[in-house]
Amino acid sequence: MAAVLCLIFLMLVCGPWLLYAYGLSNIVGRPEPAKIAVLSPENKALIWKEMQEHGAIQVEVLTPYDIYSLLLDKPYSVGSNLAWYVARNYNYDHLQDRRMVNWHISGEALTVWLTRHWSSDELLAKALEIRQSRVKP
């Protein structure tokens, strides 16, 4: 019985980190920061609103353990929609294995990675760059 409890505890502690590592290993490279150097406060507010984010413009750093908040039906962290938008756009052309389960695991992993390695301003600039690249004259 103790061995089973230890195994369950170990999976709860290590499982999210293993999925995170697996998800990142399925992605070729990492997104490049936007070529846009500085955003105006108006552009920041516009992108923030378009990403359906609320509150102050400050992305919360995520960890692989935040997957548990999804399972417990807790609200998303501030900035996670923005980070997911950038991750989803990048993963569209950079996944080694595009099966649906890997799409979701890699998307979550890159979302976590982006919040840990990019600032709010970098994420906002990249989201604006993605939006502008989709609007062709």
Secondary structure, 3 states (H helix, E strand, C coil): CHHHHHHHHHHHHHHHHHHHHHHHHCECCCCCCCCCCCCCHHHHHHHHHHCCCCCCCCCCCCCHHHHHHHHCCCCCCCCHHHHHHHHHHHHHHHECCCCHHHHHHHHHHHHHHHHHHCCHHHHHHHHHHHHHHHCCC
